[in-house]
Amino acid sequence: MVNGKRKGSAGERELCAYLTAEGFPAHRNDQVFKGGVGNPDVAAEGLDAYHIEVKRVEHLNLGAAMGQAEHDAAGKIPVVVHRRNRRPWLITLNLSDFLKGLKQSEG
């Protein structure tokens, strides 16, 4: 079994590579030296409005993960980006935030 912390760190690196390849240069934040509030797992250029919480687990407690993202968001839109083994990345955010983003993009 893979160590959970290592798998989480690997997931963060994997998501950074994915976002960067899609045109959103991304980097991991160092949670060892910074607190959780206002400090997302991953930060990406062009996605500054979002607090990104990354979960790379087989059995995700989505409610707890979203609660963590909401608690730590510090005024940003809380988002959980998650993936299971051999599955694509998924994103979870509040419906109201999703609809607000759609309305803003429509102009």
mmCIF file of the C-alpha atoms, coordinates in Angstrom:
data_MODEL
# 
_entry.id   MODEL 
# 
loop_
_atom_site.group_PDB 
_atom_site.id 
_atom_site.type_symbol 
_atom_site.label_atom_id 
_atom_site.label_alt_id 
_atom_site.label_comp_id 
_atom_site.label_asym_id 
_atom_site.label_entity_id 
_atom_site.label_seq_id 
_atom_site.pdbx_PDB_ins_code 
_atom_site.Cartn_x 
_atom_site.Cartn_y 
_atom_site.Cartn_z 
_atom_site.occupancy 
_atom_site.B_iso_or_equiv 
_atom_site.pdbx_formal_charge 
_atom_site.auth_seq_id 
_atom_site.auth_comp_id 
_atom_site.auth_asym_id 
_atom_site.auth_atom_id 
_atom_site.pdbx_PDB_model_num 
ATOM 1   C CA . MET A 1 1   ? 0.000   0.000  0.000   1.00 0.00 ? 1   MET A CA 1 
ATOM 2   C CA . VAL A 1 2   ? 1.257   3.477  -0.872  1.00 0.00 ? 2   VAL A CA 1 
ATOM 3   C CA . ASN A 1 3   ? 1.847   5.904  1.971   1.00 0.00 ? 3   ASN A CA 1 
ATOM 4   C CA . GLY A 1 4   ? -1.113  8.343  2.042   1.00 0.00 ? 4   GLY A CA 1 
ATOM 5   C CA . LYS A 1 5   ? 1.005   11.470 2.413   1.00 0.00 ? 5   LYS A CA 1 
ATOM 6   C CA . ARG A 1 6   ? 3.227   10.433 -0.510  1.00 0.00 ? 6   ARG A CA 1 
ATOM 7   C CA . LYS A 1 7   ? 0.182   9.655  -2.636  1.00 0.00 ? 7   LYS A CA 1 
ATOM 8   C CA . GLY A 1 8   ? -1.320  13.045 -1.774  1.00 0.00 ? 8   GLY A CA 1 
ATOM 9   C CA . SER A 1 9   ? 1.905   14.843 -2.684  1.00 0.00 ? 9   SER A CA 1 
ATOM 10  C CA . ALA A 1 10  ? 2.123   12.859 -5.921  1.00 0.00 ? 10  ALA A CA 1 
ATOM 11  C CA . GLY A 1 11  ? -1.482  13.821 -6.689  1.00 0.00 ? 11  GLY A CA 1 
ATOM 12  C CA . GLU A 1 12  ? -0.673  17.493 -6.160  1.00 0.00 ? 12  GLU A CA 1 
ATOM 13  C CA . ARG A 1 13  ? 2.330   17.243 -8.492  1.00 0.00 ? 13  ARG A CA 1 
ATOM 14  C CA . GLU A 1 14  ? 0.226   15.378 -11.065 1.00 0.00 ? 14  GLU A CA 1 
ATOM 15  C CA . LEU A 1 15  ? -2.489  18.049 -10.964 1.00 0.00 ? 15  LEU A CA 1 
ATOM 16  C CA . CYS A 1 16  ? 0.133   20.812 -11.294 1.00 0.00 ? 16  CYS A CA 1 
ATOM 17  C CA . ALA A 1 17  ? 1.505   19.130 -14.417 1.00 0.00 ? 17  ALA A CA 1 
ATOM 18  C CA . TYR A 1 18  ? -2.019  18.737 -15.832 1.00 0.00 ? 18  TYR A CA 1 
ATOM 19  C CA . LEU A 1 19  ? -2.974  22.371 -15.196 1.00 0.00 ? 19  LEU A CA 1 
ATOM 20  C CA . THR A 1 20  ? 0.346   23.633 -16.562 1.00 0.00 ? 20  THR A CA 1 
ATOM 21  C CA . ALA A 1 21  ? -0.080  21.559 -19.737 1.00 0.00 ? 21  ALA A CA 1 
ATOM 22  C CA . GLU A 1 22  ? -3.553  23.097 -20.162 1.00 0.00 ? 22  GLU A CA 1 
ATOM 23  C CA . GLY A 1 23  ? -2.161  26.641 -19.985 1.00 0.00 ? 23  GLY A CA 1 
ATOM 24  C CA . PHE A 1 24  ? -2.537  27.358 -16.264 1.00 0.00 ? 24  PHE A CA 1 
ATOM 25  C CA . PRO A 1 25  ? 1.004   27.310 -14.821 1.00 0.00 ? 25  PRO A CA 1 
ATOM 26  C CA . ALA A 1 26  ? 0.637   25.747 -11.382 1.00 0.00 ? 26  ALA A CA 1 
ATOM 27  C CA . HIS A 1 27  ? 2.697   25.018 -8.299  1.00 0.00 ? 27  HIS A CA 1 
ATOM 28  C CA . ARG A 1 28  ? 2.219   23.208 -5.011  1.00 0.00 ? 28  ARG A CA 1 
ATOM 29  C CA . ASN A 1 29  ? 2.055   25.200 -1.819  1.00 0.00 ? 29  ASN A CA 1 
ATOM 30  C CA . ASP A 1 30  ? 4.184   24.067 1.101   1.00 0.00 ? 30  ASP A CA 1 
ATOM 31  C CA . GLN A 1 31  ? 1.730   23.162 3.873   1.00 0.00 ? 31  GLN A CA 1 
ATOM 32  C CA . VAL A 1 32  ? 4.581   22.253 6.222   1.00 0.00 ? 32  VAL A CA 1 
ATOM 33  C CA . PHE A 1 33  ? 5.541   25.887 6.711   1.00 0.00 ? 33  PHE A CA 1 
ATOM 34  C CA . LYS A 1 34  ? 2.192   27.607 6.062   1.00 0.00 ? 34  LYS A CA 1 
ATOM 35  C CA . GLY A 1 35  ? -1.209  27.174 7.646   1.00 0.00 ? 35  GLY A CA 1 
ATOM 36  C CA . GLY A 1 36  ? -4.267  25.761 5.908   1.00 0.00 ? 36  GLY A CA 1 
ATOM 37  C CA . VAL A 1 37  ? -6.453  28.875 5.837   1.00 0.00 ? 37  VAL A CA 1 
ATOM 38  C CA . GLY A 1 38  ? -5.797  30.848 2.670   1.00 0.00 ? 38  GLY A CA 1 
ATOM 39  C CA . ASN A 1 39  ? -3.198  28.314 1.563   1.00 0.00 ? 39  ASN A CA 1 
ATOM 40  C CA . PRO A 1 40  ? -4.554  25.973 -1.144  1.00 0.00 ? 40  PRO A CA 1 
ATOM 41  C CA . ASP A 1 41  ? -2.842  22.683 -1.990  1.00 0.00 ? 41  ASP A CA 1 
ATOM 42  C CA . VAL A 1 42  ? -2.225  23.976 -5.516  1.00 0.00 ? 42  VAL A CA 1 
ATOM 43  C CA . ALA A 1 43  ? -2.170  27.506 -6.924  1.00 0.00 ? 43  ALA A CA 1 
ATOM 44  C CA . ALA A 1 44  ? -2.384  28.241 -10.645 1.00 0.00 ? 44  ALA A CA 1 
ATOM 45  C CA . GLU A 1 45  ? -2.114  31.378 -12.766 1.00 0.00 ? 45  GLU A CA 1 
ATOM 46  C CA . GLY A 1 46  ? -5.522  32.358 -14.087 1.00 0.00 ? 46  GLY A CA 1 
ATOM 47  C CA . LEU A 1 47  ? -7.317  30.398 -11.376 1.00 0.00 ? 47  LEU A CA 1 
ATOM 48  C CA . ASP A 1 48  ? -6.699  32.900 -8.586  1.00 0.00 ? 48  ASP A CA 1 
ATOM 49  C CA . ALA A 1 49  ? -10.389 33.019 -7.623  1.00 0.00 ? 49  ALA A CA 1 
ATOM 50  C CA . TYR A 1 50  ? -10.288 29.363 -6.537  1.00 0.00 ? 50  TYR A CA 1 
ATOM 51  C CA . HIS A 1 51  ? -9.036  27.663 -3.398  1.00 0.00 ? 51  HIS A CA 1 
ATOM 52  C CA . ILE A 1 52  ? -7.955  24.256 -4.745  1.00 0.00 ? 52  ILE A CA 1 
ATOM 53  C CA . GLU A 1 53  ? -8.006  21.283 -2.388  1.00 0.00 ? 53  GLU A CA 1 
ATOM 54  C CA . VAL A 1 54  ? -6.487  18.161 -3.988  1.00 0.00 ? 54  VAL A CA 1 
ATOM 55  C CA . LYS A 1 55  ? -7.510  14.633 -3.011  1.00 0.00 ? 55  LYS A CA 1 
ATOM 56  C CA . ARG A 1 56  ? -5.910  11.582 -4.609  1.00 0.00 ? 56  ARG A CA 1 
ATOM 57  C CA . VAL A 1 57  ? -7.639  8.727  -2.791  1.00 0.00 ? 57  VAL A CA 1 
ATOM 58  C CA . GLU A 1 58  ? -9.741  5.678  -3.581  1.00 0.00 ? 58  GLU A CA 1 
ATOM 59  C CA . HIS A 1 59  ? -12.393 6.373  -0.942  1.00 0.00 ? 59  HIS A CA 1 
ATOM 60  C CA . LEU A 1 60  ? -13.072 10.088 -0.622  1.00 0.00 ? 60  LEU A CA 1 
ATOM 61  C CA . ASN A 1 61  ? -15.291 11.598 2.042   1.00 0.00 ? 61  ASN A CA 1 
ATOM 62  C CA . LEU A 1 62  ? -16.433 14.382 -0.251  1.00 0.00 ? 62  LEU A CA 1 
ATOM 63  C CA . GLY A 1 63  ? -18.353 16.192 2.482   1.00 0.00 ? 63  GLY A CA 1 
ATOM 64  C CA . ALA A 1 64  ? -15.271 16.364 4.694   1.00 0.00 ? 64  ALA A CA 1 
ATOM 65  C CA . ALA A 1 65  ? -13.043 17.403 1.780   1.00 0.00 ? 65  ALA A CA 1 
ATOM 66  C CA . MET A 1 66  ? -15.453 20.167 0.749   1.00 0.00 ? 66  MET A CA 1 
ATOM 67  C CA . GLY A 1 67  ? -15.751 21.257 4.374   1.00 0.00 ? 67  GLY A CA 1 
ATOM 68  C CA . GLN A 1 68  ? -11.969 21.573 4.550   1.00 0.00 ? 68  GLN A CA 1 
ATOM 69  C CA . ALA A 1 69  ? -11.882 23.584 1.311   1.00 0.00 ? 69  ALA A CA 1 
ATOM 70  C CA . GLU A 1 70  ? -14.674 25.882 2.535   1.00 0.00 ? 70  GLU A CA 1 
ATOM 71  C CA . HIS A 1 71  ? -12.960 26.397 5.892   1.00 0.00 ? 71  HIS A CA 1 
ATOM 72  C CA . ASP A 1 72  ? -9.593  27.199 4.297   1.00 0.00 ? 72  ASP A CA 1 
ATOM 73  C CA . ALA A 1 73  ? -10.871 29.221 1.300   1.00 0.00 ? 73  ALA A CA 1 
ATOM 74  C CA . ALA A 1 74  ? -10.425 32.694 2.883   1.00 0.00 ? 74  ALA A CA 1 
ATOM 75  C CA . GLY A 1 75  ? -12.884 34.394 0.525   1.00 0.00 ? 75  GLY A CA 1 
ATOM 76  C CA . LYS A 1 76  ? -12.013 32.360 -2.550  1.00 0.00 ? 76  LYS A CA 1 
ATOM 77  C CA . ILE A 1 77  ? -14.254 29.808 -4.264  1.00 0.00 ? 77  ILE A CA 1 
ATOM 78  C CA . PRO A 1 78  ? -13.674 26.429 -2.584  1.00 0.00 ? 78  PRO A CA 1 
ATOM 79  C CA . VAL A 1 79  ? -12.981 23.605 -5.033  1.00 0.00 ? 79  VAL A CA 1 
ATOM 80  C CA . VAL A 1 80  ? -12.074 19.958 -4.474  1.00 0.00 ? 80  VAL A CA 1 
ATOM 81  C CA . VAL A 1 81  ? -10.178 18.345 -7.353  1.00 0.00 ? 81  VAL A CA 1 
ATOM 82  C CA . HIS A 1 82  ? -10.091 14.587 -6.886  1.00 0.00 ? 82  HIS A CA 1 
ATOM 83  C CA . ARG A 1 83  ? -9.147  11.394 -8.664  1.00 0.00 ? 83  ARG A CA 1 
ATOM 84  C CA . ARG A 1 84  ? -9.140  7.665  -8.070  1.00 0.00 ? 84  ARG A CA 1 
ATOM 85  C CA . ASN A 1 85  ? -6.629  5.235  -9.572  1.00 0.00 ? 85  ASN A CA 1 
ATOM 86  C CA . ARG A 1 86  ? -6.950  4.907  -13.347 1.00 0.00 ? 86  ARG A CA 1 
ATOM 87  C CA . ARG A 1 87  ? -9.784  7.456  -13.437 1.00 0.00 ? 87  ARG A CA 1 
ATOM 88  C CA . PRO A 1 88  ? -9.916  11.037 -14.750 1.00 0.00 ? 88  PRO A CA 1 
ATOM 89  C CA . TRP A 1 89  ? -9.699  14.089 -12.523 1.00 0.00 ? 89  TRP A CA 1 
ATOM 90  C CA . LEU A 1 90  ? -13.046 15.367 -11.259 1.00 0.00 ? 90  LEU A CA 1 
ATOM 91  C CA . ILE A 1 91  ? -13.936 18.708 -9.724  1.00 0.00 ? 91  ILE A CA 1 
ATOM 92  C CA . THR A 1 92  ? -16.483 19.459 -7.030  1.00 0.00 ? 92  THR A CA 1 
ATOM 93  C CA . LEU A 1 93  ? -17.756 22.917 -6.181  1.00 0.00 ? 93  LEU A CA 1 
ATOM 94  C CA . ASN A 1 94  ? -20.959 24.425 -4.866  1.00 0.00 ? 94  ASN A CA 1 
ATOM 95  C CA . LEU A 1 95  ? -23.692 24.731 -7.497  1.00 0.00 ? 95  LEU A CA 1 
ATOM 96  C CA . SER A 1 96  ? -24.158 28.425 -6.676  1.00 0.00 ? 96  SER A CA 1 
ATOM 97  C CA . ASP A 1 97  ? -20.453 29.085 -7.374  1.00 0.00 ? 97  ASP A CA 1 
ATOM 98  C CA . PHE A 1 98  ? -20.663 27.123 -10.633 1.00 0.00 ? 98  PHE A CA 1 
ATOM 99  C CA . LEU A 1 99  ? -23.711 29.090 -11.815 1.00 0.00 ? 99  LEU A CA 1 
ATOM 100 C CA . LYS A 1 100 ? -22.141 32.406 -10.782 1.00 0.00 ? 100 LYS A CA 1 
ATOM 101 C CA . GLY A 1 101 ? -19.084 31.537 -12.892 1.00 0.00 ? 101 GLY A CA 1 
ATOM 102 C CA . LEU A 1 102 ? -21.271 30.649 -15.876 1.00 0.00 ? 102 LEU A CA 1 
ATOM 103 C CA . LYS A 1 103 ? -23.143 33.945 -15.638 1.00 0.00 ? 103 LYS A CA 1 
ATOM 104 C CA . GLN A 1 104 ? -19.879 35.899 -15.453 1.00 0.00 ? 104 GLN A CA 1 
ATOM 105 C CA . SER A 1 105 ? -18.433 34.078 -18.471 1.00 0.00 ? 105 SER A CA 1 
ATOM 106 C CA . GLU A 1 106 ? -21.565 34.844 -20.516 1.00 0.00 ? 106 GLU A CA 1 
ATOM 107 C CA . GLY A 1 107 ? -20.915 38.450 -19.929 1.00 0.00 ? 107 GLY A CA 1 
# 
